[in-house]
Amino acid sequence: MEDIFVGRLMSSDVVTVRPGTSVEQAAELLRDNTIGSVVVVDENDRLRGILTSTDFVHIVAENDPKDESSVMDYMTEDVVTVGAQDSVQEAADRLITYNIHHLPVVDNDDHVIGMLSTTDLAAYLSGVEDPTPEYTEATRAGSS
């Protein structure tokens, strides 16, 4: 596989919220935008945290879903990130090492410029690699 940089695969239309945003508003953003995470930024648009769909499972399980909690109460503050010039291999290694599905892409000043997800990587790989023989055979058998 050719060397490729994160900037080529990342989504640049990142949905952001402020730390004081309610978890209900953040959940609506996830639903309305069909995304798996929102990035929490401060008033200077610098990365403060991330709140993912997995976090919402914990929020609902542990709390009244309509309480007035803010994303700051639940966001991950030690966010694993990548840069646009990092290799996709390096990004994939971070996803696996930290068992995460979303990597905010930041510039040198911690401004969020994009998002790389496992879905982005899967989409890239599906366009590059041929389906496995088992998948192809199973598909043919199922369509007969």
C-alpha positions in Angstrom: 0.0 0.0 0.0 1.3 3.4 -0.9 2.3 5.9 1.8 -0.6 8.2 2.5 -1.1 11.0 4.9 -4.0 11.6 7.3 -4.8 14.9 5.6 -5.9 13.0 2.5 -8.5 10.9 4.4 -9.7 13.1 7.2 -13.1 14.7 7.3 -12.7 18.5 7.5 -16.3 19.3 8.5 -15.8 18.6 12.2 -18.7 19.3 14.5 -17.5 21.2 17.6 -19.1 22.2 20.9 -18.0 24.4 23.8 -17.4 22.8 27.3 -20.7 24.2 28.6 -22.9 22.7 25.9 -25.5 20.3 27.4 -25.1 16.6 26.7 -28.6 16.7 25.3 -27.6 19.3 22.7 -24.4 17.3 21.9 -26.5 14.1 21.4 -28.8 15.9 19.0 -25.8 17.0 17.0 -24.6 13.4 16.8 -28.0 12.3 15.7 -28.7 15.2 13.3 -25.3 14.9 11.6 -25.0 11.1 11.7 -21.6 11.2 13.3 -20.0 9.3 16.1 -18.3 12.2 18.0 -18.2 15.9 18.8 -15.0 17.7 19.5 -15.0 20.1 22.5 -13.1 23.3 21.9 -12.5 26.5 23.9 -13.3 30.0 22.9 -10.1 30.1 20.9 -11.1 26.9 19.0 -8.4 24.9 20.7 -9.0 21.3 21.5 -10.3 20.6 25.1 -11.8 17.2 24.7 -13.9 14.7 22.8 -17.3 13.2 23.4 -18.2 10.0 21.5 -21.3 7.9 21.0 -19.7 5.4 23.4 -19.6 8.1 26.1 -23.3 8.6 25.6 -24.0 4.9 26.4 -22.4 5.6 29.8 -24.2 8.9 30.3 -27.6 7.2 29.7 -26.8 4.2 31.8 -25.6 6.2 34.7 -27.9 9.3 34.7 -31.2 10.7 33.9 -30.8 11.4 30.2 -32.6 14.7 30.5 -30.4 16.1 33.3 -28.6 19.4 32.7 -25.1 18.0 32.6 -22.6 19.6 30.2 -20.2 17.9 27.9 -17.4 19.0 30.2 -18.7 16.5 32.8 -18.2 13.6 30.5 -15.7 14.5 27.8 -12.3 12.8 27.5 -9.7 15.4 28.2 -6.6 13.5 27.3 -7.4 13.3 23.7 -5.3 11.2 21.3 -4.7 13.2 18.2 -2.8 13.1 14.9 -1.5 15.8 12.5 -2.5 16.1 8.8 1.1 15.1 7.8 1.2 12.0 10.0 1.0 8.7 8.1 -2.2 6.7 8.0 -0.1 3.8 9.4 0.7 5.9 12.4 -3.0 6.9 12.8 -4.1 3.3 12.6 -1.5 2.3 15.2 -3.0 5.0 17.6 -6.5 3.8 17.0 -5.5 0.2 17.9 -3.2 1.1 20.8 -5.7 3.3 22.5 -8.8 1.3 21.5 -10.5 4.3 20.0 -12.5 5.0 16.9 -12.0 8.8 16.4 -8.8 10.8 16.0 -9.1 14.6 15.9 -6.6 16.0 13.4 -4.9 19.1 14.9 -2.5 21.8 13.7 0.6 22.9 15.7 -1.6 25.1 17.9 -4.1 22.4 18.8 -6.7 23.8 16.5 -8.9 21.0 15.2 -8.7 20.9 11.4 -10.3 17.5 10.8 -11.3 14.1 12.1 -10.1 10.7 11.1 -12.3 7.7 12.1 -12.1 4.0 11.7 -14.9 4.5 9.1 -12.6 6.8 7.0 -9.9 4.1 7.1 -12.3 1.3 6.1 -13.7 3.4 3.2 -10.1 4.0 2.0 -9.1 0.4 2.3 -12.3 -0.9 0.6 -11.4 1.2 -2.5 -7.8 0.0 -2.6 -8.0 -3.7 -1.7 -9.9 -6.4 -3.4 -12.6 -8.2 -1.3 -11.3 -11.3 0.4 -12.0 -14.6 -1.3 -14.3 -15.7 1.6 -16.4 -12.5 1.3 -16.7 -12.9 -2.5 -17.7 -16.6 -2.3 -20.2 -15.9 0.5 -21.7 -13.1 -1.5 -22.0 -15.3 -4.6 -23.5 -18.1 -2.6 -26.1 -15.8 -1.0 -27.2 -14.3 -4.2 -27.7 -17.5 -6.1 
